[in-house]
Amino acid sequence: MIRFITQALVTMAGLWLSAKVVPGVDFTNNGSLIAAAIILGVVNAVVRPIMVVLTLPFTVLTFGLFLLVVNAAMIGLTSLFLDGFAVHGLWAGIGAAIVTGVVSWIAGAFIGGGEEPRRD
């Protein structure tokens, strides 16, 4: 549960930063931002693995760059579920995916992977 909350907070920070620096990404209030982070977490847990498998040939052909499109689609799908969060276009979605991914990567470096300590 703590891991889900931490991931939701990191995602929320990434979406907030995306709205500040990427044209075409907007949210109406903090409640929408919180809801978007939670919905994006659920979408990434349920829909994204299916999309990654279905688009595997494109991902291989583009040396993994197509995953940006998949991530942008997940952010776009989240905006379809939520009125207070809007992503206007593919490029805005790709920008949001990049910003959110970088924020998540930086947070992961500071927070750690949550590995269990070894018990020998």
Beta strands, then each sheet from edge to edge (+ up, - down):
strand 1: 25-27
strand 2: 85-87
sheet 1: 1+ 2-
end
